[in-house]
Amino acid sequence: CLLRPRYKHCEDPNSVAQKALNCIGKGYDFSFDSQNTSTLYCHELTNLSLSAAEENTIPKQRKMFGIIKKNVIIADDFYHKFVIVYEAQRAKRKKTAKNLQ
């Protein structure tokens, strides 16, 4: 899926890319801690980069229960708030004797 933010007044669209490039070298955030940006998980990087543009593009963090009991940003938060540019369709497998076993 390819998504595009709904910018209304982005003065410098390159600022989003630059903010992302400035994060090169940061480690992966295996603890999903959105309060600490010394390490980043995938959606946290996206969120941090978009914050360079304007406030209304940033999804709200939500409380997750289960394994991760923290406020996190998940892919669905971007999917429902942004413009869908391209979405791949799931391919159906043909029924053959080989994959029926």
N, C-alpha and C positions, 0 to 999 in steps of 0.2 A: 504494500500500500504506500502511496506517495501522497503526503499531505502538505498543504500550504497554509501558513498562518493568515488570519484575517487582519492584516495591518490596516489601520485607519490613517495614522499619521506617523509613519516611520521616517524620520529625517535622514537617517543613514543606514540603509539596509545592510551595508557591509559590516556594520558594528556587531551584528549577530554572529556572522562568520568569524570575525576577529576575536570575539569573546570565546567562541568555541576553540579556535586555534590556540588561544592563551592557556587552555587546559591540557594541551599535549604534555605528556609526561606524568600527569596525575595518575595515581593508582585507581584500581576498581574498588568501589565501596561495597564490600561483601556484607556489611552490616546494614545497608540501606538507611544510613543516617543523613537525612536531608538538612540537618542543622549544621553539619560540618562539611565544608566544601574542599577539604584538603585531599579527599578521595571522592570519586563520583560514580554513581551507577548510571546506566544509559539514559533513563528519562530525567534524571537529575541534571545531567549535562545538557540535554535539550532545553530543559526549563531554565537553567542558568544562562544559556546562550540567548534565549528569547527575551530574557529580562533586559537585555541591552536595547531592545526596540521600544516596547511600550507595555504597560502593565496589563492591558486587557487580553493579551495573548497568552498569559501565564495561567495554566490550570491550577485550581486549588488542590492543596494536599488533602488526602483523605486518610482516615484512620483505618488501618487494615488489621484484621484479627486472624488468628490461626498461627502460622509460623512467625510472621512478621507483625509484631504488635507496635507499630510506629506509624507516624504520619508519612505517607509516601505519595509519589506521583506514578500513575500507571499509564500504559499505552492508551487505554480507553479514554482517558481524560483528554488526550490530544485528538484522538479519532473523532470524537463528537463535537469538538470545538473548532476544528480547522476545516478548510475546504479540501475535499477529496479530489486529487488530481488524477490518480490512477489507482485502480484496485484490481488485483489479479483474481481471476475466477479459479476456484479449486477444480482440478481435473478429476474426472471420474475414471476409475480403473475399469478396464474391460474385464469381464469375467472370462477367465480361461481355466483350463484344466490345471495349469501349474499353480495359479494363485488361489484355487479353491481347496487345495490340500492343506 
